[in-house]
Amino acid sequence: LHDKYQEFVTDSEREEFSVKLQEVEDWLYEDGEDETKGVYIAKLEELKK
């Protein structure tokens, strides 16, 4: 989002998405390690919104 897509997002959208990505990464390395495929798919769909 900082390079070729920069012109398509506002600073606030970029910050919001970065926060969401960090939250999901934290979840993956903590609670998400032992989750089912369905839970991973749901998390991915949440990011795609």
PQR file of N, CA, C, O and H, with PARSE charges and radii, in Angstrom:
ATOM      1  N   LEU A   1       0.806  -1.205   0.000 -0.4000 1.5000
ATOM      2  CA  LEU A   1       0.000   0.000   0.000 -0.0000 2.0000
ATOM      3  C   LEU A   1       0.844   1.263   0.000  0.5500 1.7000
ATOM      4  O   LEU A   1       0.313   2.367  -0.118 -0.5500 1.4000
ATOM      5  N   HIS A   2       2.130   1.112   0.128 -0.4000 1.5000
ATOM      6  CA  HIS A   2       2.991   2.284   0.150 -0.0000 2.0000
ATOM      7  C   HIS A   2       3.637   2.546  -1.198  0.5500 1.7000
ATOM      8  O   HIS A   2       4.239   3.603  -1.388 -0.5500 1.4000
ATOM      9  H   HIS A   2       2.562   0.215   0.224  0.4000 1.0000
ATOM     10  N   ASP A   3       3.535   1.632  -2.127 -0.4000 1.5000
ATOM     11  CA  ASP A   3       4.209   1.805  -3.406 -0.0000 2.0000
ATOM     12  C   ASP A   3       3.203   2.022  -4.530  0.5500 1.7000
ATOM     13  O   ASP A   3       2.658   3.116  -4.683 -0.5500 1.4000
ATOM     14  H   ASP A   3       3.047   0.773  -1.973  0.4000 1.0000
ATOM     15  N   LYS A   4       2.963   0.987  -5.304 -0.4000 1.5000
ATOM     16  CA  LYS A   4       2.147   1.156  -6.504 -0.0000 2.0000
ATOM     17  C   LYS A   4       0.665   1.386  -6.223  0.5500 1.7000
ATOM     18  O   LYS A   4      -0.051   1.857  -7.107 -0.5500 1.4000
ATOM     19  H   LYS A   4       3.405   0.099  -5.179  0.4000 1.0000
ATOM     20  N   TYR A   5       0.181   1.070  -5.022 -0.4000 1.5000
ATOM     21  CA  TYR A   5      -1.232   1.280  -4.701 -0.0000 2.0000
ATOM     22  C   TYR A   5      -1.461   2.543  -3.877  0.5500 1.7000
ATOM     23  O   TYR A   5      -2.594   2.827  -3.487 -0.5500 1.4000
ATOM     24  H   TYR A   5       0.762   0.688  -4.304  0.4000 1.0000
ATOM     25  N   GLN A   6      -0.425   3.286  -3.613 -0.4000 1.5000
ATOM     26  CA  GLN A   6      -0.504   4.453  -2.746 -0.0000 2.0000
ATOM     27  C   GLN A   6      -1.535   5.471  -3.231  0.5500 1.7000
ATOM     28  O   GLN A   6      -2.232   6.076  -2.416 -0.5500 1.4000
ATOM     29  H   GLN A   6       0.495   3.055  -3.930  0.4000 1.0000
ATOM     30  N   GLU A   7      -1.639   5.666  -4.526 -0.4000 1.5000
ATOM     31  CA  GLU A   7      -2.556   6.672  -5.057 -0.0000 2.0000
ATOM     32  C   GLU A   7      -4.028   6.260  -4.938  0.5500 1.7000
ATOM     33  O   GLU A   7      -4.915   7.084  -5.162 -0.5500 1.4000
ATOM     34  H   GLU A   7      -1.072   5.175  -5.188  0.4000 1.0000
ATOM     35  N   PHE A   8      -4.295   5.012  -4.593 -0.4000 1.5000
ATOM     36  CA  PHE A   8      -5.666   4.522  -4.531 -0.0000 2.0000
ATOM     37  C   PHE A   8      -6.245   4.473  -3.120  0.5500 1.7000
ATOM     38  O   PHE A   8      -7.422   4.157  -2.949 -0.5500 1.4000
ATOM     39  H   PHE A   8      -3.574   4.342  -4.411  0.4000 1.0000
ATOM     40  N   VAL A   9      -5.441   4.779  -2.115 -0.4000 1.5000
ATOM     41  CA  VAL A   9      -5.923   4.751  -0.731 -0.0000 2.0000
ATOM     42  C   VAL A   9      -5.510   6.031  -0.015  0.5500 1.7000
ATOM     43  O   VAL A   9      -4.482   6.638  -0.318 -0.5500 1.4000
ATOM     44  H   VAL A   9      -4.484   5.035  -2.254  0.4000 1.0000
ATOM     45  N   THR A  10      -6.336   6.414   0.935 -0.4000 1.5000
ATOM     46  CA  THR A  10      -5.996   7.580   1.750 -0.0000 2.0000
ATOM     47  C   THR A  10      -5.060   7.147   2.872  0.5500 1.7000
ATOM     48  O   THR A  10      -4.894   5.956   3.136 -0.5500 1.4000
ATOM     49  H   THR A  10      -7.170   5.921   1.181  0.4000 1.0000
ATOM     50  N   ASP A  11      -4.462   8.117   3.517 -0.4000 1.5000
ATOM     51  CA  ASP A  11      -3.572   7.806   4.633 -0.0000 2.0000
ATOM     52  C   ASP A  11      -4.320   7.089   5.753  0.5500 1.7000
ATOM     53  O   ASP A  11      -3.792   6.159   6.362 -0.5500 1.4000
ATOM     54  H   ASP A  11      -4.597   9.084   3.303  0.4000 1.0000
ATOM     55  N   SER A  12      -5.547   7.521   6.021 -0.4000 1.5000
ATOM     56  CA  SER A  12      -6.315   6.884   7.095 -0.0000 2.0000
ATOM     57  C   SER A  12      -6.703   5.450   6.733  0.5500 1.7000
ATOM     58  O   SER A  12      -6.696   4.575   7.599 -0.5500 1.4000
ATOM     59  H   SER A  12      -5.977   8.277   5.526  0.4000 1.0000
ATOM     60  N   GLU A  13      -7.041   5.199   5.466 -0.4000 1.5000
ATOM     61  CA  GLU A  13      -7.355   3.834   5.033 -0.0000 2.0000
ATOM     62  C   GLU A  13      -6.130   2.939   5.139  0.5500 1.7000
ATOM     63  O   GLU A  13      -6.224   1.788   5.567 -0.5500 1.4000
ATOM     64  H   GLU A  13      -7.047   5.910   4.763  0.4000 1.0000
ATOM     65  N   ARG A  14      -4.992   3.471   4.750 -0.4000 1.5000
ATOM     66  CA  ARG A  14      -3.746   2.707   4.821 -0.0000 2.0000
ATOM     67  C   ARG A  14      -3.415   2.359   6.275  0.5500 1.7000
ATOM     68  O   ARG A  14      -3.016   1.233   6.576 -0.5500 1.4000
ATOM     69  H   ARG A  14      -4.916   4.406   4.402  0.4000 1.0000
ATOM     70  N   GLU A  15      -3.581   3.323   7.162 -0.4000 1.5000
ATOM     71  CA  GLU A  15      -3.303   3.094   8.581 -0.0000 2.0000
ATOM     72  C   GLU A  15      -4.269   2.062   9.160  0.5500 1.7000
ATOM     73  O   GLU A  15      -3.857   1.167   9.898 -0.5500 1.4000
ATOM     74  H   GLU A  15      -3.905   4.237   6.918  0.4000 1.0000
ATOM     75  N   GLU A  16      -5.545   2.187   8.826 -0.4000 1.5000
ATOM     76  CA  GLU A  16      -6.560   1.247   9.314 -0.0000 2.0000
ATOM     77  C   GLU A  16      -6.254  -0.176   8.849  0.5500 1.7000
ATOM     78  O   GLU A  16      -6.360  -1.124   9.627 -0.5500 1.4000
ATOM     79  H   GLU A  16      -5.879   2.915   8.227  0.4000 1.0000
ATOM     80  N   PHE A  17      -5.876  -0.320   7.588 -0.4000 1.5000
ATOM     81  CA  PHE A  17      -5.568  -1.645   7.054 -0.0000 2.0000
ATOM     82  C   PHE A  17      -4.307  -2.213   7.698  0.5500 1.7000
ATOM     83  O   PHE A  17      -4.240  -3.408   7.986 -0.5500 1.4000
ATOM     84  H   PHE A  17      -5.790   0.450   6.956  0.4000 1.0000
ATOM     85  N   SER A  18      -3.322  -1.372   7.922 -0.4000 1.5000
ATOM     86  CA  SER A  18      -2.085  -1.823   8.575 -0.0000 2.0000
ATOM     87  C   SER A  18      -2.366  -2.326   9.984  0.5500 1.7000
ATOM     88  O   SER A  18      -1.786  -3.320  10.420 -0.5500 1.4000
ATOM     89  H   SER A  18      -3.377  -0.401   7.688  0.4000 1.0000
ATOM     90  N   VAL A  19      -3.253  -1.641  10.691 -0.4000 1.5000
ATOM     91  CA  VAL A  19      -3.627  -2.068  12.041 -0.0000 2.0000
ATOM     92  C   VAL A  19      -4.321  -3.429  11.980  0.5500 1.7000
ATOM     93  O   VAL A  19      -4.026  -4.315  12.783 -0.5500 1.4000
ATOM     94  H   VAL A  19      -3.724  -0.833  10.336  0.4000 1.0000
ATOM     95  N   LYS A  20      -5.241  -3.595  11.030 -0.4000 1.5000
ATOM     96  CA  LYS A  20      -5.941  -4.878  10.882 -0.0000 2.0000
ATOM     97  C   LYS A  20      -4.961  -6.009  10.567  0.5500 1.7000
ATOM     98  O   LYS A  20      -5.063  -7.104  11.120 -0.5500 1.4000
ATOM     99  H   LYS A  20      -5.480  -2.876  10.377  0.4000 1.0000
ATOM    100  N   LEU A  21      -4.015  -5.730   9.673 -0.4000 1.5000
ATOM    101  CA  LEU A  21      -3.021  -6.750   9.332 -0.0000 2.0000
ATOM    102  C   LEU A  21      -2.190  -7.141  10.547  0.5500 1.7000
ATOM    103  O   LEU A  21      -1.900  -8.320  10.749 -0.5500 1.4000
ATOM    104  H   LEU A  21      -3.932  -4.841   9.224  0.4000 1.0000
ATOM    105  N   GLN A  22      -1.807  -6.162  11.353 -0.4000 1.5000
ATOM    106  CA  GLN A  22      -1.019  -6.447  12.549 -0.0000 2.0000
ATOM    107  C   GLN A  22      -1.828  -7.273  13.542  0.5500 1.7000
ATOM    108  O   GLN A  22      -1.296  -8.190  14.168 -0.5500 1.4000
ATOM    109  H   GLN A  22      -2.043  -5.204  11.189  0.4000 1.0000
ATOM    110  N   GLU A  23      -3.106  -6.952  13.688 -0.4000 1.5000
ATOM    111  CA  GLU A  23      -3.974  -7.713  14.592 -0.0000 2.0000
ATOM    112  C   GLU A  23      -4.074  -9.173  14.149  0.5500 1.7000
ATOM    113  O   GLU A  23      -4.004 -10.082  14.976 -0.5500 1.4000
ATOM    114  H   GLU A  23      -3.537  -6.207  13.180  0.4000 1.0000
ATOM    115  N   VAL A  24      -4.236  -9.393  12.851 -0.4000 1.5000
ATOM    116  CA  VAL A  24      -4.345 -10.760  12.341 -0.0000 2.0000
ATOM    117  C   VAL A  24      -3.017 -11.495  12.495  0.5500 1.7000
ATOM    118  O   VAL A  24      -3.002 -12.676  12.842 -0.5500 1.4000
ATOM    119  H   VAL A  24      -4.292  -8.655  12.179  0.4000 1.0000
ATOM    120  N   GLU A  25      -1.909 -10.814  12.243 -0.4000 1.5000
ATOM    121  CA  GLU A  25      -0.604 -11.450  12.426 -0.0000 2.0000
ATOM    122  C   GLU A  25      -0.405 -11.859  13.886  0.5500 1.7000
ATOM    123  O   GLU A  25       0.054 -12.966  14.170 -0.5500 1.4000
ATOM    124  H   GLU A  25      -1.921  -9.855  11.961  0.4000 1.0000
ATOM    125  N   ASP A  26      -0.751 -10.967  14.800 -0.4000 1.5000
ATOM    126  CA  ASP A  26      -0.639 -11.293  16.227 -0.0000 2.0000
ATOM    127  C   ASP A  26      -1.504 -12.502  16.565  0.5500 1.7000
ATOM    128  O   ASP A  26      -1.068 -13.403  17.280 -0.5500 1.4000
ATOM    129  H   ASP A  26      -1.123 -10.068  14.569  0.4000 1.0000
ATOM    130  N   TRP A  27      -2.735 -12.518  16.047 -0.4000 1.5000
ATOM    131  CA  TRP A  27      -3.650 -13.633  16.295 -0.0000 2.0000
ATOM    132  C   TRP A  27      -3.066 -14.934  15.758  0.5500 1.7000
ATOM    133  O   TRP A  27      -3.131 -15.970  16.420 -0.5500 1.4000
ATOM    134  H   TRP A  27      -3.089 -11.785  15.466  0.4000 1.0000
ATOM    135  N   LEU A  28      -2.490 -14.880  14.542 -0.4000 1.5000
ATOM    136  CA  LEU A  28      -1.917 -16.085  13.936 -0.0000 2.0000
ATOM    137  C   LEU A  28      -0.848 -16.718  14.818  0.5500 1.7000
ATOM    138  O   LEU A  28      -0.814 -17.937  14.984 -0.5500 1.4000
ATOM    139  H   LEU A  28      -2.438 -14.039  14.004  0.4000 1.0000
ATOM    140  N   TYR A  29       0.020 -15.889  15.381 -0.4000 1.5000
ATOM    141  CA  TYR A  29       1.132 -16.407  16.173 -0.0000 2.0000
ATOM    142  C   TYR A  29       0.746 -16.706  17.616  0.5500 1.7000
ATOM    143  O   TYR A  29       1.537 -17.287  18.359 -0.5500 1.4000
ATOM    144  H   TYR A  29      -0.008 -14.899  15.246  0.4000 1.0000
ATOM    145  N   GLU A  30      -0.460 -16.317  18.020 -0.4000 1.5000
ATOM    146  CA  GLU A  30      -0.911 -16.586  19.383 -0.0000 2.0000
ATOM    147  C   GLU A  30      -2.052 -17.604  19.351  0.5500 1.7000
ATOM    148  O   GLU A  30      -1.812 -18.811  19.332 -0.5500 1.4000
ATOM    149  H   GLU A  30      -1.103 -15.845  17.416  0.4000 1.0000
ATOM    150  N   ASP A  31      -3.264 -17.123  19.345 -0.4000 1.5000
ATOM    151  CA  ASP A  31      -4.441 -17.989  19.419 -0.0000 2.0000
ATOM    152  C   ASP A  31      -4.716 -18.756  18.134  0.5500 1.7000
ATOM    153  O   ASP A  31      -5.337 -19.818  18.175 -0.5500 1.4000
ATOM    154  H   ASP A  31      -3.458 -16.143  19.360  0.4000 1.0000
ATOM    155  N   GLY A  32      -4.273 -18.246  17.011 -0.4000 1.5000
ATOM    156  CA  GLY A  32      -4.618 -18.844  15.731 -0.0000 2.0000
ATOM    157  C   GLY A  32      -3.834 -20.074  15.337  0.5500 1.7000
ATOM    158  O   GLY A  32      -4.170 -20.734  14.353 -0.5500 1.4000
ATOM    159  H   GLY A  32      -3.768 -17.384  16.978  0.4000 1.0000
ATOM    160  N   GLU A  33      -2.802 -20.391  16.081 -0.4000 1.5000
ATOM    161  CA  GLU A  33      -1.949 -21.525  15.706 -0.0000 2.0000
ATOM    162  C   GLU A  33      -2.700 -22.843  15.580  0.5500 1.7000
ATOM    163  O   GLU A  33      -2.377 -23.668  14.726 -0.5500 1.4000
ATOM    164  H   GLU A  33      -2.529 -19.854  16.879  0.4000 1.0000
ATOM    165  N   ASP A  34      -3.684 -23.036  16.417 -0.4000 1.5000
ATOM    166  CA  ASP A  34      -4.369 -24.329  16.456 -0.0000 2.0000
ATOM    167  C   ASP A  34      -5.796 -24.275  15.914  0.5500 1.7000
ATOM    168  O   ASP A  34      -6.600 -25.163  16.197 -0.5500 1.4000
ATOM    169  H   ASP A  34      -3.947 -22.366  17.112  0.4000 1.0000
ATOM    170  N   GLU A  35      -6.108 -23.251  15.146 -0.4000 1.5000
ATOM    171  CA  GLU A  35      -7.466 -23.103  14.631 -0.0000 2.0000
ATOM    172  C   GLU A  35      -7.692 -23.966  13.391  0.5500 1.7000
ATOM    173  O   GLU A  35      -6.752 -24.477  12.782 -0.5500 1.4000
ATOM    174  H   GLU A  35      -5.454 -22.529  14.917  0.4000 1.0000
ATOM    175  N   THR A  36      -8.956 -24.108  13.041 -0.4000 1.5000
ATOM    176  CA  THR A  36      -9.329 -24.899  11.871 -0.0000 2.0000
ATOM    177  C   THR A  36      -9.225 -24.055  10.598  0.5500 1.7000
ATOM    178  O   THR A  36      -9.101 -22.831  10.649 -0.5500 1.4000
ATOM    179  H   THR A  36      -9.719 -23.692  13.535  0.4000 1.0000
ATOM    180  N   LYS A  37      -9.280 -24.734   9.475 -0.4000 1.5000
ATOM    181  CA  LYS A  37      -9.217 -24.059   8.178 -0.0000 2.0000
ATOM    182  C   LYS A  37     -10.357 -23.051   8.041  0.5500 1.7000
ATOM    183  O   LYS A  37     -10.172 -21.967   7.487 -0.5500 1.4000
ATOM    184  H   LYS A  37      -9.380 -25.728   9.433  0.4000 1.0000
ATOM    185  N   GLY A  38     -11.516 -23.410   8.541 -0.4000 1.5000
ATOM    186  CA  GLY A  38     -12.674 -22.522   8.456 -0.0000 2.0000
ATOM    187  C   GLY A  38     -12.453 -21.189   9.151  0.5500 1.7000
ATOM    188  O   GLY A  38     -12.901 -20.149   8.670 -0.5500 1.4000
ATOM    189  H   GLY A  38     -11.666 -24.290   8.991  0.4000 1.0000
ATOM    190  N   VAL A  39     -11.770 -21.222  10.269 -0.4000 1.5000
ATOM    191  CA  VAL A  39     -11.482 -19.992  11.006 -0.0000 2.0000
ATOM    192  C   VAL A  39     -10.503 -19.130  10.217  0.5500 1.7000
ATOM    193  O   VAL A  39     -10.648 -17.909  10.168 -0.5500 1.4000
ATOM    194  H   VAL A  39     -11.405 -22.067  10.660  0.4000 1.0000
ATOM    195  N   TYR A  40      -9.504 -19.764   9.598 -0.4000 1.5000
ATOM    196  CA  TYR A  40      -8.552 -19.017   8.766 -0.0000 2.0000
ATOM    197  C   TYR A  40      -9.263 -18.354   7.585  0.5500 1.7000
ATOM    198  O   TYR A  40      -8.979 -17.206   7.244 -0.5500 1.4000
ATOM    199  H   TYR A  40      -9.385 -20.757   9.637  0.4000 1.0000
ATOM    200  N   ILE A  41     -10.174 -19.076   6.976 -0.4000 1.5000
ATOM    201  CA  ILE A  41     -10.925 -18.534   5.844 -0.0000 2.0000
ATOM    202  C   ILE A  41     -11.765 -17.342   6.293  0.5500 1.7000
ATOM    203  O   ILE A  41     -11.846 -16.338   5.586 -0.5500 1.4000
ATOM    204  H   ILE A  41     -10.405 -20.009   7.253  0.4000 1.0000
ATOM    205  N   ALA A  42     -12.384 -17.448   7.454 -0.4000 1.5000
ATOM    206  CA  ALA A  42     -13.187 -16.344   7.982 -0.0000 2.0000
ATOM    207  C   ALA A  42     -12.325 -15.110   8.240  0.5500 1.7000
ATOM    208  O   ALA A  42     -12.742 -13.990   7.945 -0.5500 1.4000
ATOM    209  H   ALA A  42     -12.318 -18.264   8.028  0.4000 1.0000
ATOM    210  N   LYS A  43     -11.140 -15.307   8.782 -0.4000 1.5000
ATOM    211  CA  LYS A  43     -10.222 -14.183   9.025 -0.0000 2.0000
ATOM    212  C   LYS A  43      -9.813 -13.536   7.705  0.5500 1.7000
ATOM    213  O   LYS A  43      -9.744 -12.311   7.613 -0.5500 1.4000
ATOM    214  H   LYS A  43     -10.802 -16.217   9.021  0.4000 1.0000
ATOM    215  N   LEU A  44      -9.544 -14.344   6.690 -0.4000 1.5000
ATOM    216  CA  LEU A  44      -9.164 -13.820   5.383 -0.0000 2.0000
ATOM    217  C   LEU A  44     -10.309 -13.017   4.771  0.5500 1.7000
ATOM    218  O   LEU A  44     -10.089 -11.939   4.218 -0.5500 1.4000
ATOM    219  H   LEU A  44      -9.600 -15.339   6.765  0.4000 1.0000
ATOM    220  N   GLU A  45     -11.510 -13.531   4.869 -0.4000 1.5000
ATOM    221  CA  GLU A  45     -12.674 -12.823   4.333 -0.0000 2.0000
ATOM    222  C   GLU A  45     -12.874 -11.498   5.054  0.5500 1.7000
ATOM    223  O   GLU A  45     -13.270 -10.506   4.441 -0.5500 1.4000
ATOM    224  H   GLU A  45     -11.690 -14.406   5.318  0.4000 1.0000
ATOM    225  N   GLU A  46     -12.604 -11.481   6.343 -0.4000 1.5000
ATOM    226  CA  GLU A  46     -12.717 -10.254   7.125 -0.0000 2.0000
ATOM    227  C   GLU A  46     -11.752  -9.191   6.589  0.5500 1.7000
ATOM    228  O   GLU A  46     -12.102  -8.012   6.521 -0.5500 1.4000
ATOM    229  H   GLU A  46     -12.283 -12.287   6.841  0.4000 1.0000
ATOM    230  N   LEU A  47     -10.554  -9.601   6.214 -0.4000 1.5000
ATOM    231  CA  LEU A  47      -9.571  -8.662   5.667 -0.0000 2.0000
ATOM    232  C   LEU A  47      -9.958  -8.170   4.275  0.5500 1.7000
ATOM    233  O   LEU A  47      -9.607  -7.055   3.889 -0.5500 1.4000
ATOM    234  H   LEU A  47     -10.269 -10.558   6.270  0.4000 1.0000
ATOM    235  N   LYS A  48     -10.666  -8.982   3.536 -0.4000 1.5000
ATOM    236  CA  LYS A  48     -11.036  -8.611   2.167 -0.0000 2.0000
ATOM    237  C   LYS A  48     -12.157  -7.580   2.109  0.5500 1.7000
ATOM    238  O   LYS A  48     -12.407  -7.009   1.047 -0.5500 1.4000
ATOM    239  H   LYS A  48     -10.952  -9.888   3.850  0.4000 1.0000
ATOM    240  N   LYS A  49     -12.836  -7.330   3.223 -0.4000 1.5000
ATOM    241  CA  LYS A  49     -13.960  -6.377   3.236 -0.0000 2.0000
ATOM    242  C   LYS A  49     -13.496  -4.970   2.962  0.5500 1.7000
ATOM    243  O   LYS A  49     -14.308  -4.045   2.936 -0.5500 1.4000
ATOM    244  H   LYS A  49     -12.633  -7.794   4.085  0.4000 1.0000
TER
END
